[in-house]
Amino acid sequence: MAFLSSRRRRARLAPELDDQDLGKLLKSLLATTRTGTIATTDLCVAQISRVLDQDPGDWDRRTHRIGVLADFLADSHLPRSWAAREPRNPSALVLHAWTQVVSGRSRGHLEDRTDVIDSCFRAAELVPEDPTPWIALLGVARLERWQQPQVFGVWNEVLGRDRWNREAYLSMLTYLTPEESGSRMQVLEFVDGLSARMPANAPCAAVELTAQVLQYHTVLGRGGFEALVARNHWSQAMAAQALDRVAHTWAQPGFLRHARALADLNLLAYALMAADRRREAHPVFESLGGVVTTWPWHTGGDAMTEFDQAHRRASAGM
C-alpha cells in the first residue's frame, strides 16, 4: 500500500483508511442519511453490494469493508431490510448479522439472537469459503459469553478459511483478557503462540502490540499512583521488545499491505509516544498521511486532539 506524507494532508478521522471505494460509499450513505432515505433507497443497497462484491477472494479487504459498514449502519434498518429482501445474498446476510452484533454490544445483548445466528449459518452455506459469516458468529459467541471450547471452535472456522485474519485474532485477544472471559496468562500464551509462527507482515501482525496497549490501558484505568507511572510499562522487557520488533519496519513503504495497515500504524504511533520514543514515532506519523483512527487515541480524550498533539511532540523531538 502507498503511504502519504502527513505534511501534505490534514489530519482526519477516516474509518475507511486508504480504501477509496469504501470512502466514496460512506460519503454517499452519509448524504442519504441526512435526507432520511437510507432505509429505503435501492441506490444505497446497490452501492453497498457493488463494493462488497469487489475483489472476490480478498477476505482481508472484505472483512475490513463489512466491519466498517456495520459500524456505520448500526442504527439503520437498511441491513435488516436488505437481508429480508435478498435472503440468499451472502453479503446482505453477513452485513445484517454483523450490524446486529455491533448494536448488541452497545445494548449488552442481541435483539434477536436466533435471527442473527441463522443469518451467519445461511451465509456460510451460500459461500463456504468466506470467513466473514464466522467472524460475525464469533462476535455473537463473545457477546453471549459462550464457553471457551465453543468460541475457539468458531475461531478455528475463520482460520480454516483465512489463516491470518486480523479481525479474528484481535477478537480472540480481547476475549481472552481478564476484562472479558480469560486471564493475563491466557493472553500471554495466545500472543506467544501466534508470534512463533506468524509472518512479520501478516494482517494480524498487530496482535502483540495491541496486547501491550490493552495492558497499558489497564494500568492507566487503575488511577492514582499507578496511572501516574503507567509509562513505566513501556520500559518493561515484554513491552519494549514488542515495540522494538515493529518500530523500524511497519512504516517502511510496502511492508504492511493489508486493508487495515493504517490502523496498525496509528497503534504504533500511539505506543511509541506513550513510551516517549518520539524520534522513532516521527516517521510513523509521516507515513499515515493524516489518517486518524478513533482507537487508541480516544483513550486520552478527543482522538483528533490527542493525535495532533502527539504528532507535534514527535516532530519537535526530531
Contacts in CASP RR format, 6 or more apart in sequence:
PFRMAT RR
TARGET T0000
AUTHOR 0000-0000-0000
METHOD contacts of the structure
MODEL  1
MAFLSSRRRRARLAPELDDQDLGKLLKSLLATTRTGTIATTDLCVAQISR
VLDQDPGDWDRRTHRIGVLADFLADSHLPRSWAAREPRNPSALVLHAWTQ
VVSGRSRGHLEDRTDVIDSCFRAAELVPEDPTPWIALLGVARLERWQQPQ
VFGVWNEVLGRDRWNREAYLSMLTYLTPEESGSRMQVLEFVDGLSARMPA
NAPCAAVELTAQVLQYHTVLGRGGFEALVARNHWSQAMAAQALDRVAHTW
AQPGFLRHARALADLNLLAYALMAADRRREAHPVFESLGGVVTTWPWHTG
GDAMTEFDQAHRRASAGM
1 18 0 8 1.000
1 254 0 8 1.000
1 256 0 8 1.000
1 257 0 8 1.000
1 261 0 8 1.000
1 262 0 8 1.000
2 18 0 8 1.000
2 253 0 8 1.000
2 254 0 8 1.000
3 251 0 8 1.000
3 253 0 8 1.000
3 254 0 8 1.000
3 262 0 8 1.000
3 265 0 8 1.000
3 287 0 8 1.000
3 288 0 8 1.000
3 289 0 8 1.000
4 288 0 8 1.000
4 289 0 8 1.000
4 290 0 8 1.000
5 286 0 8 1.000
5 289 0 8 1.000
6 285 0 8 1.000
6 286 0 8 1.000
6 287 0 8 1.000
6 288 0 8 1.000
6 289 0 8 1.000
6 290 0 8 1.000
6 311 0 8 1.000
7 286 0 8 1.000
8 289 0 8 1.000
9 289 0 8 1.000
9 290 0 8 1.000
9 291 0 8 1.000
10 290 0 8 1.000
11 290 0 8 1.000
11 291 0 8 1.000
11 292 0 8 1.000
11 304 0 8 1.000
11 307 0 8 1.000
11 308 0 8 1.000
11 311 0 8 1.000
12 290 0 8 1.000
12 291 0 8 1.000
12 292 0 8 1.000
12 304 0 8 1.000
13 292 0 8 1.000
13 293 0 8 1.000
13 294 0 8 1.000
13 303 0 8 1.000
13 304 0 8 1.000
14 23 0 8 1.000
14 262 0 8 1.000
14 291 0 8 1.000
14 292 0 8 1.000
15 26 0 8 1.000
15 68 0 8 1.000
15 71 0 8 1.000
15 72 0 8 1.000
15 293 0 8 1.000
15 294 0 8 1.000
16 22 0 8 1.000
16 23 0 8 1.000
16 26 0 8 1.000
16 68 0 8 1.000
17 64 0 8 1.000
17 259 0 8 1.000
17 260 0 8 1.000
17 261 0 8 1.000
17 262 0 8 1.000
17 263 0 8 1.000
17 291 0 8 1.000
17 293 0 8 1.000
18 261 0 8 1.000
18 262 0 8 1.000
18 291 0 8 1.000
19 61 0 8 1.000
19 64 0 8 1.000
19 65 0 8 1.000
19 259 0 8 1.000
21 51 0 8 1.000
21 54 0 8 1.000
22 51 0 8 1.000
22 64 0 8 1.000
22 65 0 8 1.000
22 68 0 8 1.000
22 69 0 8 1.000
25 47 0 8 1.000
25 48 0 8 1.000
25 51 0 8 1.000
25 69 0 8 1.000
26 68 0 8 1.000
26 72 0 8 1.000
28 44 0 8 1.000
28 47 0 8 1.000
29 38 0 8 1.000
29 44 0 8 1.000
29 47 0 8 1.000
29 48 0 8 1.000
29 72 0 8 1.000
29 73 0 8 1.000
32 38 0 8 1.000
32 41 0 8 1.000
32 43 0 8 1.000
32 44 0 8 1.000
33 76 0 8 1.000
37 44 0 8 1.000
38 44 0 8 1.000
38 76 0 8 1.000
38 78 0 8 1.000
39 76 0 8 1.000
39 77 0 8 1.000
39 78 0 8 1.000
39 81 0 8 1.000
40 81 0 8 1.000
44 78 0 8 1.000
45 78 0 8 1.000
45 82 0 8 1.000
45 85 0 8 1.000
48 69 0 8 1.000
48 78 0 8 1.000
48 82 0 8 1.000
48 91 0 8 1.000
48 95 0 8 1.000
49 89 0 8 1.000
49 91 0 8 1.000
49 92 0 8 1.000
51 65 0 8 1.000
52 62 0 8 1.000
52 65 0 8 1.000
52 66 0 8 1.000
52 69 0 8 1.000
52 91 0 8 1.000
52 95 0 8 1.000
53 91 0 8 1.000
54 61 0 8 1.000
55 61 0 8 1.000
55 62 0 8 1.000
57 129 0 8 1.000
59 130 0 8 1.000
59 131 0 8 1.000
59 132 0 8 1.000
59 161 0 8 1.000
59 162 0 8 1.000
59 165 0 8 1.000
60 162 0 8 1.000
60 165 0 8 1.000
60 166 0 8 1.000
60 203 0 8 1.000
60 258 0 8 1.000
60 259 0 8 1.000
61 259 0 8 1.000
62 130 0 8 1.000
62 132 0 8 1.000
63 131 0 8 1.000
63 132 0 8 1.000
63 135 0 8 1.000
63 162 0 8 1.000
63 165 0 8 1.000
63 166 0 8 1.000
63 167 0 8 1.000
63 259 0 8 1.000
64 259 0 8 1.000
64 260 0 8 1.000
65 259 0 8 1.000
66 91 0 8 1.000
66 94 0 8 1.000
66 95 0 8 1.000
66 98 0 8 1.000
66 132 0 8 1.000
67 98 0 8 1.000
67 167 0 8 1.000
69 95 0 8 1.000
69 99 0 8 1.000
70 79 0 8 1.000
70 95 0 8 1.000
70 98 0 8 1.000
70 99 0 8 1.000
70 101 0 8 1.000
70 102 0 8 1.000
71 102 0 8 1.000
73 79 0 8 1.000
73 95 0 8 1.000
73 99 0 8 1.000
74 99 0 8 1.000
74 102 0 8 1.000
74 103 0 8 1.000
74 106 0 8 1.000
75 103 0 8 1.000
76 99 0 8 1.000
79 92 0 8 1.000
79 95 0 8 1.000
79 96 0 8 1.000
79 99 0 8 1.000
79 100 0 8 1.000
80 96 0 8 1.000
80 99 0 8 1.000
80 100 0 8 1.000
82 89 0 8 1.000
82 92 0 8 1.000
82 95 0 8 1.000
82 96 0 8 1.000
83 89 0 8 1.000
83 92 0 8 1.000
83 93 0 8 1.000
83 95 0 8 1.000
83 96 0 8 1.000
83 119 0 8 1.000
85 92 0 8 1.000
86 92 0 8 1.000
87 93 0 8 1.000
87 122 0 8 1.000
88 122 0 8 1.000
88 126 0 8 1.000
90 123 0 8 1.000
90 126 0 8 1.000
90 127 0 8 1.000
90 130 0 8 1.000
90 133 0 8 1.000
93 119 0 8 1.000
93 120 0 8 1.000
93 122 0 8 1.000
93 123 0 8 1.000
93 126 0 8 1.000
93 133 0 8 1.000
94 119 0 8 1.000
94 120 0 8 1.000
94 123 0 8 1.000
94 130 0 8 1.000
94 132 0 8 1.000
94 133 0 8 1.000
94 136 0 8 1.000
96 116 0 8 1.000
96 119 0 8 1.000
97 116 0 8 1.000
97 117 0 8 1.000
97 119 0 8 1.000
97 120 0 8 1.000
97 123 0 8 1.000
97 133 0 8 1.000
97 136 0 8 1.000
97 137 0 8 1.000
97 140 0 8 1.000
98 132 0 8 1.000
98 135 0 8 1.000
98 136 0 8 1.000
100 110 0 8 1.000
100 111 0 8 1.000
100 112 0 8 1.000
100 115 0 8 1.000
100 116 0 8 1.000
100 119 0 8 1.000
101 110 0 8 1.000
101 116 0 8 1.000
101 136 0 8 1.000
101 139 0 8 1.000
101 140 0 8 1.000
101 143 0 8 1.000
103 111 0 8 1.000
104 110 0 8 1.000
104 111 0 8 1.000
104 143 0 8 1.000
105 143 0 8 1.000
108 143 0 8 1.000
109 143 0 8 1.000
110 116 0 8 1.000
110 140 0 8 1.000
110 143 0 8 1.000
110 144 0 8 1.000
113 140 0 8 1.000
113 144 0 8 1.000
116 136 0 8 1.000
116 140 0 8 1.000
117 137 0 8 1.000
117 140 0 8 1.000
119 133 0 8 1.000
119 136 0 8 1.000
120 133 0 8 1.000
120 134 0 8 1.000
120 136 0 8 1.000
120 137 0 8 1.000
120 140 0 8 1.000
121 133 0 8 1.000
121 137 0 8 1.000
123 130 0 8 1.000
123 132 0 8 1.000
123 133 0 8 1.000
123 136 0 8 1.000
124 130 0 8 1.000
124 133 0 8 1.000
124 134 0 8 1.000
127 133 0 8 1.000
129 161 0 8 1.000
130 161 0 8 1.000
131 157 0 8 1.000
131 158 0 8 1.000
131 160 0 8 1.000
131 161 0 8 1.000
131 162 0 8 1.000
131 165 0 8 1.000
131 168 0 8 1.000
134 154 0 8 1.000
134 157 0 8 1.000
134 158 0 8 1.000
134 161 0 8 1.000
134 168 0 8 1.000
135 158 0 8 1.000
135 165 0 8 1.000
135 167 0 8 1.000
135 168 0 8 1.000
135 171 0 8 1.000
137 154 0 8 1.000
137 157 0 8 1.000
138 151 0 8 1.000
138 154 0 8 1.000
138 155 0 8 1.000
138 158 0 8 1.000
138 168 0 8 1.000
138 171 0 8 1.000
138 172 0 8 1.000
139 171 0 8 1.000
141 150 0 8 1.000
141 151 0 8 1.000
141 154 0 8 1.000
142 151 0 8 1.000
142 171 0 8 1.000
142 174 0 8 1.000
142 175 0 8 1.000
142 180 0 8 1.000
142 181 0 8 1.000
145 181 0 8 1.000
148 181 0 8 1.000
151 172 0 8 1.000
151 175 0 8 1.000
151 181 0 8 1.000
152 172 0 8 1.000
155 168 0 8 1.000
155 171 0 8 1.000
155 172 0 8 1.000
158 165 0 8 1.000
158 168 0 8 1.000
159 165 0 8 1.000
159 168 0 8 1.000
162 168 0 8 1.000
164 198 0 8 1.000
164 199 0 8 1.000
164 202 0 8 1.000
164 203 0 8 1.000
164 204 0 8 1.000
165 203 0 8 1.000
165 204 0 8 1.000
166 203 0 8 1.000
166 204 0 8 1.000
166 206 0 8 1.000
166 258 0 8 1.000
166 260 0 8 1.000
168 204 0 8 1.000
169 194 0 8 1.000
169 204 0 8 1.000
169 207 0 8 1.000
170 204 0 8 1.000
170 206 0 8 1.000
170 207 0 8 1.000
170 210 0 8 1.000
172 190 0 8 1.000
173 187 0 8 1.000
173 190 0 8 1.000
173 191 0 8 1.000
173 207 0 8 1.000
173 210 0 8 1.000
173 211 0 8 1.000
173 214 0 8 1.000
174 180 0 8 1.000
174 214 0 8 1.000
175 181 0 8 1.000
175 182 0 8 1.000
176 182 0 8 1.000
176 183 0 8 1.000
176 186 0 8 1.000
176 187 0 8 1.000
176 190 0 8 1.000
177 184 0 8 1.000
177 187 0 8 1.000
177 214 0 8 1.000
178 184 0 8 1.000
179 218 0 8 1.000
184 215 0 8 1.000
187 211 0 8 1.000
190 207 0 8 1.000
191 207 0 8 1.000
191 208 0 8 1.000
191 211 0 8 1.000
194 204 0 8 1.000
194 207 0 8 1.000
194 208 0 8 1.000
195 207 0 8 1.000
195 208 0 8 1.000
198 204 0 8 1.000
198 205 0 8 1.000
198 207 0 8 1.000
199 205 0 8 1.000
200 245 0 8 1.000
200 249 0 8 1.000
201 249 0 8 1.000
201 255 0 8 1.000
201 256 0 8 1.000
201 257 0 8 1.000
201 258 0 8 1.000
202 258 0 8 1.000
203 258 0 8 1.000
203 259 0 8 1.000
203 260 0 8 1.000
205 246 0 8 1.000
205 250 0 8 1.000
205 256 0 8 1.000
205 264 0 8 1.000
206 263 0 8 1.000
206 264 0 8 1.000
206 267 0 8 1.000
206 268 0 8 1.000
208 242 0 8 1.000
208 245 0 8 1.000
209 242 0 8 1.000
209 243 0 8 1.000
209 246 0 8 1.000
209 264 0 8 1.000
209 267 0 8 1.000
209 268 0 8 1.000
209 271 0 8 1.000
210 267 0 8 1.000
211 242 0 8 1.000
212 233 0 8 1.000
212 234 0 8 1.000
212 238 0 8 1.000
212 239 0 8 1.000
212 242 0 8 1.000
212 243 0 8 1.000
212 271 0 8 1.000
213 267 0 8 1.000
213 270 0 8 1.000
213 271 0 8 1.000
213 274 0 8 1.000
213 296 0 8 1.000
215 233 0 8 1.000
215 239 0 8 1.000
216 230 0 8 1.000
216 233 0 8 1.000
216 234 0 8 1.000
216 239 0 8 1.000
216 271 0 8 1.000
216 274 0 8 1.000
217 296 0 8 1.000
217 299 0 8 1.000
219 226 0 8 1.000
219 227 0 8 1.000
219 230 0 8 1.000
219 233 0 8 1.000
220 227 0 8 1.000
220 230 0 8 1.000
220 299 0 8 1.000
221 227 0 8 1.000
231 274 0 8 1.000
231 275 0 8 1.000
231 276 0 8 1.000
233 239 0 8 1.000
234 240 0 8 1.000
234 243 0 8 1.000
234 271 0 8 1.000
234 274 0 8 1.000
234 275 0 8 1.000
234 276 0 8 1.000
234 277 0 8 1.000
235 275 0 8 1.000
239 275 0 8 1.000
240 275 0 8 1.000
243 268 0 8 1.000
243 271 0 8 1.000
243 272 0 8 1.000
243 275 0 8 1.000
243 277 0 8 1.000
246 268 0 8 1.000
247 268 0 8 1.000
247 272 0 8 1.000
247 277 0 8 1.000
247 280 0 8 1.000
247 284 0 8 1.000
248 280 0 8 1.000
249 255 0 8 1.000
250 256 0 8 1.000
250 264 0 8 1.000
250 265 0 8 1.000
250 268 0 8 1.000
250 284 0 8 1.000
251 265 0 8 1.000
251 268 0 8 1.000
251 283 0 8 1.000
251 284 0 8 1.000
251 286 0 8 1.000
251 287 0 8 1.000
253 287 0 8 1.000
256 264 0 8 1.000
256 265 0 8 1.000
262 288 0 8 1.000
262 291 0 8 1.000
262 293 0 8 1.000
263 293 0 8 1.000
265 284 0 8 1.000
265 287 0 8 1.000
265 288 0 8 1.000
266 288 0 8 1.000
266 291 0 8 1.000
266 292 0 8 1.000
266 293 0 8 1.000
266 296 0 8 1.000
266 297 0 8 1.000
266 307 0 8 1.000
267 293 0 8 1.000
267 296 0 8 1.000
268 281 0 8 1.000
268 284 0 8 1.000
269 281 0 8 1.000
269 284 0 8 1.000
269 285 0 8 1.000
269 288 0 8 1.000
269 310 0 8 1.000
269 311 0 8 1.000
269 314 0 8 1.000
270 296 0 8 1.000
270 297 0 8 1.000
270 310 0 8 1.000
272 278 0 8 1.000
272 280 0 8 1.000
272 281 0 8 1.000
272 284 0 8 1.000
272 314 0 8 1.000
273 281 0 8 1.000
273 310 0 8 1.000
273 313 0 8 1.000
273 314 0 8 1.000
278 313 0 8 1.000
278 314 0 8 1.000
278 316 0 8 1.000
278 317 0 8 1.000
278 318 0 8 1.000
279 314 0 8 1.000
279 317 0 8 1.000
279 318 0 8 1.000
281 310 0 8 1.000
281 314 0 8 1.000
282 314 0 8 1.000
282 315 0 8 1.000
282 317 0 8 1.000
282 318 0 8 1.000
285 310 0 8 1.000
285 311 0 8 1.000
285 314 0 8 1.000
285 315 0 8 1.000
292 303 0 8 1.000
292 304 0 8 1.000
292 307 0 8 1.000
293 303 0 8 1.000
294 303 0 8 1.000
295 303 0 8 1.000
297 303 0 8 1.000
297 304 0 8 1.000
297 306 0 8 1.000
297 307 0 8 1.000
297 310 0 8 1.000
298 306 0 8 1.000
299 306 0 8 1.000
300 306 0 8 1.000
END
